[in-house]
Amino acid sequence: MPALDIPFFGTLVLCLILISASYTMAVAMGAGQGRPHLLPSARWGTYATCALVLVAILVLAYAFQVHDFRIRYVARYSDRSMPWWYLVTSLWGGQDGSLLWWSFLLSGYTFFAVRWLRGRYTELQPWVIATLMSILLFFAILMLFAANPFATYIRTTPGDGEGLNPLLQNYWMAIHPPVLYMGFVGWSVPFAILVAAMVTGRLGNEWVRAARLWSMIAWTFLSIGLLLGCLWSYEELGWGGYWAWDPVENASFMPWLVGTAYLHSVLIQERRQMMKVWNVFLLFLTFFLTIFGTFLTRSGLIASVHSFARSDIGQYFVWYMAFLLIAFAALMIWRLPKLKADNEIESLVSREFAFLLNNWVLLGMMVFVLIATTFPLLSQWVRGEEVTVGPGFYNKWMVPLGIVLLFLAGLGPLVAWRKATGSKLLRAMAFPIGVGLAVALLQALFGARLGYPSVVEPTEIYDTGTGTVLAWMSAIAPGVSFATCAFVLASVGQEFWRGMRVRMRKGEGAGKALVNLVSKGRRRYGGYIVHVGIVFMFIGFTGAAYDVEQESALRPGETMDIGNHVVRYDQPRMETDPNKRMIFTDMTLLDESGNEDGQVAPGKFIYRTHPQMPTTEVAIRSRPAEDVYVIMSTVDPSTQRGTFRIIIRPLVAWIWIGGLVLLFGALLGMWPTGRELLREEAPRIRRFRFSPATAVVGLAIVIATMIAWAGVASAQNDSSSSLHAGSVVINDPVERQLFGRLLCQCGDCARLPLDTCACGWADEKRIEVRERLSAGEEPTRIQESYRAQYGAAALAIPSDEGLDRALWAVPIAAMVVAIGFIVVLGRRWQRRGVAPRASTASDASEKLEYDTRLDAELDRLEES
Amino acid sequence: MADYLPWLFVIGAALAVIAALGSLWLSLSLAFSDELVGGARAQLTTDARRGLLTEKENLLQEIRDIAFEHDAGKLSDADYEEINAKLRAQARHVLHELDIGAGPFRDEAEALIAERLSDEG
């Protein structure tokens, strides 16, 4: 290996990134201020900066491979026994490296965006480059002054590293963080285009069009990244769920919500040149939330299962966020006159208004998540009391909002742009509503028999009226959700059918009509397919209402019954590799007739570097109807007796199927944009040219292949893990409700409620609580004494009184005010009417000539 | 793989260093060159036209979508007529603006053609 001082060289490269990004930003700003000849120079400066970031990441990757433990980051996140692929994933396993990884992805986006911009949007280019360089500059400053991934130990160099956290030694970790980061970082490009538009005052449709493809790319990566996070949680954390409303998850979910609102709202601007201020705000907010989310999780301010250690990088983020807010506010005030809408809403029964409602729900959900995520911090600041907002709170409030959003996804396509008459809308809605009602009726009649009742057992998070209302809403949610899913599917199906029928009337066969329909309206029909993906996910989410869970201690050869399954424990076995010892328990699934229906092997991994942290590897047998999720809690080496927890999770596979459908729909929606923009640049060139859409498709294929590979690996190994080693037994609904409100205080898993946490401490506490319940003590009293003993933070959900009530009252009030505002504004717009633009081509013969040209252009569009 | 990977990273880093230095040199030499001033200005003048072309494409798309929605039964005949008339009026306006914008180019092209024809006799 070359004799090179890697830490010094790495730090030197970081310095060069800082200098190069500053230089490029200055040159780009010069180009934007009347010296356009500087633009090519800024472009080459950008390429140089991106190449330097590539050098930095390759140097760090090299340091990991050669075990250069002089570098603190390498020593903390790797060890000599780790295979090369985990040494690569260690790049983003910790704080400092993940910031460099972030910069690397940003430089990748910047490189492709600047290449794509060549010959396009010349006025915007300099400011796009300057903005992207300013973001890169911020990360360079952060790395150089607060989180240098090349920093060395001051005194001795360790002989071996501490190793990567066992939870991160999982195949999903090779895919999930890069994809999620691609989603986060991706919003920088549309944001940079927005800033460029605001600085230059070119606030028509130009920037929207320029940002469209990039925002779709970012949104797609963010969506898939979130889903991969769910998969990681489901398989790796081993608590049986896929989404825990952890602050890190929420930090990714918030920009997704606002980004989704933007993607819908911007359609109104494209179509009607309306909502310009709103779209500018939404895009800024999406980017801001990516930075805010990073700040929340990187600063260590909020406790999370996967947050990084507390560090002083938080103050850098605070300054950067303050700068962003002030700069955006200044730009907004400066450009407000140019953001005036050209049109107004003509009817409250229109696609525009349906999109406004969609924005209202999405933003409402974002406010809920934002307040709940930051509430512990606010509570600490305002009254000095630490509280916890557990998953129960989010689940209760988010489910009804999610169903409303789902309903709007089905309603939107049925409503025409500008204005739809009531009778036509009712006619359009008749079939989807009929299908929804039919499903609701069928479920009410036969659901219980099939294991999917319309109404489930209500559980209360509060002992107040609010708690009762929420409990009943969640009790009827499964039935309403399935009916709404059917409504949306029928609505999308009807849209396809109506479109096909129009084409079939022109003489096309059904197959050709479908192909032409989709190929000529990829964005629209891609969007509908995304909606279908979301419906599939909702089917999967709804399945959680029917989970069945059981825990048993078995000797080899013994069986346990759960749902329609019989599970037989066969034998334990041990395997080793240089990195860890692996203890598996072979189990056989039997059907009702006693025939073998599959094999699973849950286990425990004990890593060489983290022997105190054994991971429980769950085994999952996945089918579209249900997953059998098996956790081995303990196994006694002398008697071979094992304790097992088995969860039957109906319909969960539909979440992942929905993800693949969503990816397909998003790619379909993006594809024409790339071609369209390419054609705009070079109309007659037919040869293959690189485009961002090509890159996205390539990346998507890579991701899909990796997911498929990981799926195969999962089927072979049936492995993932948990930190816990005990078991969960819940006897009745009263226990479930109470355990759901109390958080484990063992110290390792403080955020898990007692109805989920399987550690020994939680088990003892459950026994104690059960005894108190048997003695006739009221659950409310037990909850109060638990709070008195361990503090307010030991309760999964804050109380429904005093300041705690703000947790739901503030977002609800905000949503009520917002909907009132939307309706009043809509009515005012409607009353005002729309003045058609004056046409200077008023002369009749001239009008005829232009109409003829328009018809020719429309024919060209149809044939293209 | 584990044996070759470090070398791959080293080679990759070396190539990236060369690319960075080359790009930086190009950037600096372009920054101090005045050759591109005219070209860059000419590029900027076409941007306004591109904006109008974009608007034209959007309006055409909108006219087509409205017709599609009418054919699919989502828009009544009266609404369709009204909206279609508005959109076509806007599109005519854009075409007119494009024609005005193309005027100087057309004049210049015609002058060049006339000059060439007179040169050729």
Interface residues (C-beta under 8 A of the other chain):
Chain A: M1 P2 L16 S20 Y23 T24 V27 P36 H37 L38 L39 P40 S41 A42 R43 W44 G45 Y47 A48 T49 A51 L52 L54 V55 L58 V59 A61 Y62 Q65 V66 P83 W84 G119 Y121 T122 E123 R202 G204 N205 E206 R209 E270 R271 L414 V415 A416 W417 R418 K419 A420 T421 K424 R427 A428 R498 G499 R501 V502 R505 V834 P836 R837 A838 S839 T840 A841 K847 Y850 D851 R853 L854 E857 L858 L861 E862
Chain B: M1 A2 L5 P6 F9 V10 G12 A13 A16 V17 A19 A20 L21 S23 L24 L26 S27 L28 L30 A31 S33 D34 E35 L36 V37 G39 A40 R41 Q43 L44 T46 D47 R50 G51 T54 E55 K56 N58 L60 Q61 E62 I63 R64 D65 I66 F68 E69 D71 A72 G73 K74 L75 S76 D79 I83 K86 R88 A89 Q90 A91 R92 H93 L95 H96
